Amino acid sequence: MPRPGGAEPRPHRAEPRPHTAESRPHGAEPDAGGAEPRPHSAMAIVFTSGSSGRAKGVVLSRAAFAASAAASAVRLGWRDDDAWLLALPPAHVGGLSVLTRCLAARRTVVLEPAPGTEGLERGLAEATLASLVPAQLHRLFAERPSWRAPARLRAVLLGGAAAPPPLVEEARRRGMPVRETYGLTECASQVATQEPGDPPGHATLLPGFEARVVDGVIELRGPALMTGYLPTGGEPWTADGWLRTGDRGTIDAAGRLAILGRADDVIVTSGENVDPLEVEAALSHDPEVAAALVFGVPDPRRGESVAALLVPRPGRPLDPARVAERLAARLADFKRPRRYAVVADLPLTPSGKPDRGAARGAAGSGLSEYPRQRAGTDRRQETP
């Protein structure tokens, strides 16, 4: 169905489809009492992370998990000695999908033998595959400066949140075979994973998925899509049956996805739109900053002001005034944070994603305003 006022966007497809089960995005079959479960009956209700608001209950069928596992297997392959590290909570889809993939392939799951960095380090030593979020790598590299990836580790899916380029570069310097990955609860996890030769920040769709971008927002279709939300979750489907993800992104000529952040995370300050991920990426290059979380706070004059939580690099003092001065060379004035707070760790959801809602609520009085140096080459004046 064409969009009103414009041509229908051309979807990008990944072929071949990993199996022939029909996708049922708008309804599921009930199981008959005592009968063998049907492919499209509900297998699990998994809640989203709630990083941008209230968590939603996602109904996922057996067919969705099977399609997701099959597509992942086409992309990564399986070896006889494969063992996947379970380092994410199984109550969320990133951890649960490790279990379902390994169950389908009859492969080993490695459980973390201890909490924190020690458990992650020891678990990686036993695994060939792992699924991690950027916060785990930040902590591992900070607490184990000399750590290098074991030779048997062949792929690390890094997702759940934007991975700053310096973090990915450091991981690869340490021998970690990182593959940036985009996934979401509504698609039973993995949707696109970086292939060798993909540009940084881009990922190739898994077999069976189709993607398009409408008004800057990614829409998806494929056999691993959810049945739907619990009644309070809303209606995410377009009129022609695509899932509107709420994630901003682009698709290049080769069909590769680049994720630009959540549509509802955009900060509107003095009438200008600011992408938090762009600001975080710029901050990640600062020599004093190990990690950053950018968000909007109420401002009676501008509507919102850009604010940032900063985590210092180990053993180095962090001066927000110096950070603000250096940032002038990277970002236009209206994009640069007006307020900063230095913290030991960023607030995270239970699934390990940065929690902007918690940051807004907790930062409050801890934020301080710092003068901002205008870049000599930046002629753009801030809108009052």
VEXDREN-2710 file (C-alpha; in Angstrom, 1 decimal):
% VEXDREN-2710
k/r/px/py/pz
1/MET/0.0/0.0/0.0
2/PRO/1.6/3.3/-1.0
3/ARG/2.0/5.9/1.6
4/PRO/-0.3/9.0/1.3
5/GLY/1.5/11.7/-0.6
6/GLY/4.5/9.6/-1.7
7/ALA/5.7/6.4/-3.4
8/GLU/6.0/3.2/-1.4
9/PRO/9.6/2.8/0.0
10/ARG/11.4/0.0/-1.6
11/PRO/12.1/-2.8/1.0
12/HIS/15.5/-4.5/1.3
13/ARG/15.4/-8.3/1.6
14/ALA/17.8/-10.9/2.8
15/GLU/17.6/-14.2/1.0
16/PRO/17.1/-17.1/1.2
17/ARG/14.4/-17.4/3.8
18/PRO/15.6/-19.8/6.5
19/HIS/12.4/-21.8/6.7
20/THR/8.9/-21.8/5.2
21/ALA/6.7/-21.2/8.3
22/GLU/4.2/-18.4/7.6
23/SER/4.7/-15.2/9.7
24/ARG/1.6/-14.3/11.7
25/PRO/2.2/-10.8/13.0
26/HIS/-1.4/-10.1/14.0
27/GLY/-2.5/-13.2/15.8
28/ALA/-1.5/-16.6/17.1
29/GLU/-3.1/-20.0/17.2
30/PRO/-4.2/-21.2/20.6
31/ASP/-2.9/-24.6/21.7
32/ALA/-5.6/-27.3/21.9
33/GLY/-5.7/-28.9/25.3
34/GLY/-3.3/-31.8/25.4
35/ALA/-2.3/-31.4/21.8
36/GLU/1.2/-30.9/20.5
37/PRO/2.1/-27.1/20.6
38/ARG/1.5/-25.4/17.3
39/PRO/4.3/-23.3/15.7
40/HIS/2.4/-20.0/16.0
41/SER/1.2/-20.5/19.6
42/ALA/2.9/-18.3/22.2
43/MET/6.1/-19.6/23.5
44/ALA/7.1/-16.7/25.7
45/ILE/6.1/-13.2/26.9
46/VAL/9.3/-11.2/27.1
47/PHE/9.4/-7.6/28.3
48/THR/11.4/-4.9/26.5
49/SER/14.1/-3.1/28.4
50/GLY/12.1/0.0/29.0
51/SER/15.1/2.2/28.3
52/SER/13.0/4.9/26.7
53/GLY/9.8/4.5/28.8
54/ARG/7.5/1.9/30.1
55/ALA/8.5/-1.7/29.3
56/LYS/6.2/-3.6/27.0
57/GLY/5.2/-7.2/27.1
58/VAL/6.0/-8.9/23.8
59/VAL/4.3/-12.2/22.8
60/LEU/6.7/-14.4/20.8
61/SER/5.7/-17.6/19.2
62/ARG/7.6/-20.9/18.7
63/ALA/7.8/-20.1/15.0
64/ALA/9.4/-16.7/15.7
65/PHE/12.2/-18.2/17.9
66/ALA/12.7/-21.0/15.4
67/ALA/13.0/-18.5/12.5
68/SER/15.4/-16.4/14.5
69/ALA/17.6/-19.3/15.5
70/ALA/17.7/-20.5/11.9
71/ALA/18.6/-17.1/10.5
72/SER/21.4/-16.7/13.0
73/ALA/22.8/-20.1/12.1
74/VAL/22.9/-19.1/8.4
75/ARG/24.8/-16.0/9.3
76/LEU/27.3/-17.4/11.9
77/GLY/27.3/-21.1/11.1
78/TRP/27.8/-23.8/13.7
79/ARG/31.0/-25.8/14.5
80/ASP/31.0/-29.0/16.5
81/ASP/33.0/-27.4/19.4
82/ASP/30.9/-24.3/19.6
83/ALA/29.9/-23.0/23.1
84/TRP/27.9/-19.8/23.5
85/LEU/28.5/-17.7/26.6
86/LEU/25.3/-16.7/28.4
87/ALA/26.4/-13.3/29.8
88/LEU/23.0/-11.5/29.4
89/PRO/19.9/-12.0/31.6
90/PRO/17.7/-14.8/30.2
91/ALA/14.6/-12.8/31.3
92/HIS/15.4/-10.5/28.4
93/VAL/15.5/-11.5/24.7
94/GLY/19.3/-11.1/24.3
95/GLY/19.9/-13.8/26.9
96/LEU/16.9/-16.0/26.1
97/SER/17.9/-16.2/22.4
98/VAL/21.3/-17.6/23.4
99/LEU/19.4/-20.5/25.1
100/THR/17.0/-21.0/22.1
101/ARG/19.7/-21.0/19.5
102/CYS/21.8/-23.5/21.4
103/LEU/18.8/-25.7/22.1
104/ALA/17.9/-25.7/18.4
105/ALA/21.5/-26.6/17.4
106/ARG/22.2/-28.9/20.4
107/ARG/25.2/-26.9/21.3
108/THR/26.8/-26.0/24.7
109/VAL/25.8/-23.0/26.8
110/VAL/28.6/-21.5/29.0
111/LEU/27.3/-20.0/32.2
112/GLU/29.3/-17.3/33.9
113/PRO/31.1/-18.9/36.8
114/ALA/31.2/-15.7/38.9
115/PRO/29.6/-12.3/39.0
116/GLY/31.1/-9.2/37.4
117/THR/34.2/-8.9/35.4
118/GLU/35.8/-12.1/36.8
119/GLY/32.9/-14.1/35.6
120/LEU/32.9/-12.5/32.2
121/GLU/36.6/-13.1/31.8
122/ARG/36.4/-16.7/32.8
123/GLY/33.3/-17.3/30.7
124/LEU/35.0/-15.9/27.6
125/ALA/37.9/-18.2/28.1
126/GLU/35.5/-21.2/27.7
127/ALA/33.4/-19.9/24.8
128/THR/33.6/-19.7/21.1
129/LEU/30.6/-17.3/20.8
130/ALA/29.3/-14.6/23.0
131/SER/26.5/-11.9/23.0
132/LEU/27.5/-8.7/24.9
133/VAL/26.4/-5.1/25.4
134/PRO/28.9/-2.2/25.3
135/ALA/28.8/-1.6/29.1
136/GLN/30.3/-5.1/29.7
137/LEU/33.2/-4.3/27.4
138/HIS/33.8/-0.9/29.0
139/ARG/34.0/-2.6/32.4
140/LEU/36.2/-5.5/31.2
141/PHE/38.7/-3.2/29.6
142/ALA/38.8/-0.8/32.5
143/GLU/39.3/-3.5/35.1
144/ARG/41.6/-5.8/33.0
145/PRO/44.0/-3.4/31.1
146/SER/46.1/-6.2/29.8
147/TRP/43.3/-8.7/28.9
148/ARG/43.3/-10.2/25.4
149/ALA/40.6/-12.3/23.8
150/PRO/41.3/-16.1/23.8
151/ALA/42.1/-17.6/20.4
152/ARG/39.1/-19.9/20.4
153/LEU/36.6/-17.0/20.6
154/ARG/35.4/-16.7/17.0
155/ALA/32.5/-14.2/17.2
156/VAL/31.1/-11.6/19.7
157/LEU/27.7/-10.1/18.9
158/LEU/27.8/-6.6/20.3
159/GLY/24.4/-5.0/20.5
160/GLY/21.7/-3.7/22.8
161/ALA/23.0/-0.1/22.6
162/ALA/25.2/2.0/20.3
163/ALA/28.9/0.9/20.5
164/PRO/31.2/3.9/20.5
165/PRO/33.8/3.6/17.7
166/PRO/36.8/3.8/20.1
167/LEU/35.3/0.9/22.1
168/VAL/35.0/-1.3/19.0
169/GLU/38.5/-0.3/17.9
170/GLU/39.9/-1.3/21.3
171/ALA/38.1/-4.6/21.3
172/ARG/39.6/-5.5/18.0
173/ARG/43.1/-4.4/19.2
174/ARG/42.7/-6.9/22.0
175/GLY/41.9/-9.6/19.5
176/MET/38.1/-9.7/20.1
177/PRO/36.1/-10.7/16.9
178/VAL/33.4/-8.1/17.4
179/ARG/30.4/-8.0/15.1
180/GLU/28.1/-5.1/15.7
181/THR/24.5/-6.4/15.8
182/TYR/21.1/-4.8/15.7
183/GLY/18.2/-6.7/17.2
184/LEU/15.0/-6.1/19.2
185/THR/12.6/-8.0/21.5
186/GLU/9.9/-7.7/18.9
187/CYS/11.9/-9.8/16.4
188/ALA/13.1/-12.5/18.9
189/SER/16.5/-10.7/19.1
190/GLN/19.0/-10.7/16.2
191/VAL/17.9/-8.9/13.0
192/ALA/21.2/-7.7/11.3
193/THR/24.8/-8.5/12.0
194/GLN/28.0/-7.0/10.7
195/GLU/29.7/-9.0/8.0
196/PRO/33.4/-8.8/7.1
197/GLY/33.7/-5.8/4.8
198/ASP/30.7/-4.0/6.2
199/PRO/31.5/-0.3/7.1
200/PRO/31.7/0.6/10.8
201/GLY/28.3/1.1/12.3
202/HIS/26.5/-0.9/9.6
203/ALA/25.1/-4.4/9.7
204/THR/23.7/-6.8/7.0
205/LEU/20.1/-8.2/7.4
206/LEU/19.8/-11.8/8.4
207/PRO/18.1/-14.2/6.0
208/GLY/14.3/-13.8/5.9
209/PHE/14.2/-10.2/7.1
210/GLU/13.1/-7.2/5.0
211/ALA/13.7/-3.6/6.1
212/ARG/12.6/-0.2/4.9
213/VAL/12.9/3.3/6.3
214/VAL/9.8/5.5/6.4
215/ASP/10.0/9.1/7.6
216/GLY/13.4/8.2/9.1
217/VAL/12.2/5.2/11.1
218/ILE/13.1/1.6/10.4
219/GLU/10.2/-0.8/9.6
220/LEU/10.7/-4.6/9.5
221/ARG/9.0/-7.7/8.1
222/GLY/9.9/-11.3/8.5
223/PRO/9.1/-14.7/10.0
224/ALA/10.7/-13.9/13.4
225/LEU/8.4/-11.0/14.2
226/MET/6.3/-11.0/17.4
227/THR/2.6/-11.9/17.5
228/GLY/2.0/-8.6/19.2
229/TYR/2.2/-6.7/22.5
230/LEU/0.1/-7.3/25.6
231/PRO/-3.0/-5.1/25.6
232/THR/-1.2/-2.1/27.2
233/GLY/1.7/-2.2/24.6
234/GLY/0.0/-0.3/21.8
235/GLU/-0.3/-1.1/18.1
236/PRO/3.0/-1.1/16.2
237/TRP/1.8/-2.4/12.8
238/THR/1.5/-0.3/9.7
239/ALA/-1.5/-0.6/7.4
240/ASP/0.4/-2.9/5.1
241/GLY/1.7/-5.2/7.9
242/TRP/5.2/-3.9/8.7
243/LEU/6.5/-3.5/12.2
244/ARG/7.4/0.1/13.0
245/THR/10.4/-0.2/15.3
246/GLY/10.7/3.3/16.7
247/ASP/14.4/3.2/15.8
248/ARG/15.8/5.8/13.5
249/GLY/18.1/4.6/10.8
250/THR/19.3/4.4/7.2
251/ILE/19.7/1.7/4.6
252/ASP/22.6/2.0/2.1
253/ALA/22.7/0.9/-1.5
254/ALA/23.8/-2.6/-0.4
255/GLY/20.9/-3.0/2.0
256/ARG/22.9/-2.6/5.1
257/LEU/21.3/-1.0/8.2
258/ALA/22.8/1.9/10.2
259/ILE/21.1/2.6/13.5
260/LEU/20.8/6.3/14.5
261/GLY/19.0/5.9/17.8
262/ARG/15.5/5.9/19.1
263/ALA/13.0/8.4/17.6
264/ASP/11.8/9.3/21.1
265/ASP/15.3/10.0/22.4
266/VAL/15.8/13.1/20.1
267/ILE/16.4/16.2/22.2
268/VAL/14.6/19.4/20.9
269/THR/16.5/22.5/22.1
270/SER/15.6/26.0/20.9
271/GLY/13.8/24.4/18.0
272/GLU/16.8/22.3/16.9
273/ASN/16.9/18.5/17.0
274/VAL/19.9/16.9/18.7
275/ASP/20.7/13.2/18.3
276/PRO/22.1/11.9/21.6
277/LEU/24.1/9.2/19.9
278/GLU/26.0/11.7/17.8
279/VAL/26.9/13.6/20.9
280/GLU/27.9/10.4/22.7
281/ALA/30.1/9.4/19.8
282/ALA/31.9/12.8/19.9
283/LEU/32.4/12.5/23.7
284/SER/33.8/8.9/23.3
285/HIS/36.8/10.4/21.5
286/ASP/37.8/12.6/24.4
287/PRO/40.9/11.4/26.3
288/GLU/39.3/11.8/29.7
289/VAL/36.0/10.1/29.0
290/ALA/35.5/6.4/29.2
291/ALA/31.7/6.4/28.6
292/ALA/29.0/9.0/28.2
293/LEU/25.2/9.2/28.3
294/VAL/23.4/12.2/26.8
295/PHE/19.8/13.2/27.4
296/GLY/17.5/16.2/27.6
297/VAL/16.5/18.0/30.7
298/PRO/13.7/20.7/31.0
299/ASP/14.8/24.2/30.3
300/PRO/12.3/27.1/30.6
301/ARG/14.0/29.1/27.9
302/ARG/14.9/26.4/25.3
303/GLY/12.4/23.7/26.1
304/GLU/15.2/21.2/26.7
305/SER/18.9/21.5/27.4
306/VAL/21.4/18.9/26.4
307/ALA/23.0/17.2/29.4
308/ALA/25.6/14.5/29.8
309/LEU/26.8/12.0/32.4
310/LEU/30.5/11.2/32.0
311/VAL/32.5/8.3/33.3
312/PRO/36.2/9.0/33.7
313/ARG/38.9/6.8/32.3
314/PRO/40.7/4.7/34.9
315/GLY/43.4/6.6/36.8
316/ARG/42.7/9.9/35.0
317/PRO/40.9/13.0/36.4
318/LEU/38.0/14.2/34.4
319/ASP/37.3/18.0/34.2
320/PRO/34.0/18.7/32.4
321/ALA/35.2/22.2/31.5
322/ARG/38.1/20.8/29.5
323/VAL/35.8/18.2/27.9
324/ALA/33.4/21.0/26.9
325/GLU/36.2/23.0/25.4
326/ARG/37.5/20.1/23.3
327/LEU/34.0/19.2/22.2
328/ALA/33.8/22.6/20.4
329/ALA/36.0/21.2/17.6
330/ARG/33.6/18.3/17.0
331/LEU/30.1/19.6/17.3
332/ALA/27.9/22.6/16.5
333/ASP/27.2/24.8/19.4
334/PHE/23.5/23.8/19.8
335/LYS/24.4/20.1/20.0
336/ARG/27.0/20.4/22.8
337/PRO/25.9/19.7/26.4
338/ARG/25.2/22.7/28.6
339/ARG/25.2/20.6/31.8
340/TYR/27.5/17.8/33.0
341/ALA/27.8/15.4/35.9
342/VAL/30.7/13.0/36.6
343/VAL/29.6/9.5/37.7
344/ALA/31.4/6.2/38.5
345/ASP/29.0/4.2/36.3
346/LEU/26.2/5.0/33.9
347/PRO/22.6/4.0/34.9
348/LEU/21.7/0.8/33.0
349/THR/18.5/-1.3/32.6
350/PRO/18.5/-4.9/33.8
351/SER/19.4/-5.9/30.2
352/GLY/22.5/-3.7/30.2
353/LYS/21.2/-0.8/28.0
354/PRO/21.9/2.8/29.0
355/ASP/18.8/4.1/30.9
356/ARG/18.1/7.6/29.8
357/GLY/14.9/7.8/31.8
358/ALA/16.8/7.0/35.0
359/ALA/19.5/9.5/34.0
360/ARG/16.9/12.3/33.7
361/GLY/15.4/11.4/37.0
362/ALA/18.6/10.9/39.0
363/ALA/20.8/13.6/37.5
364/GLY/18.8/16.6/38.7
365/SER/20.8/18.5/41.3
366/GLY/24.0/16.7/40.3
367/LEU/24.3/18.5/37.0
368/SER/26.5/21.5/36.7
369/GLU/26.6/24.1/33.9
370/TYR/29.9/24.8/32.2
371/PRO/30.8/27.6/29.8
372/ARG/31.0/26.5/26.2
373/GLN/33.8/27.6/23.9
374/ARG/32.6/28.4/20.4
375/ALA/34.6/26.8/17.6
376/GLY/36.3/29.3/15.4
377/THR/35.1/27.5/12.3
378/ASP/31.5/27.2/13.5
379/ARG/29.6/30.2/12.1
380/ARG/26.2/28.9/13.1
381/GLN/24.6/31.0/15.8
382/GLU/22.5/29.3/18.5
383/THR/18.8/29.9/18.2
384/PRO/17.7/31.9/21.2
END
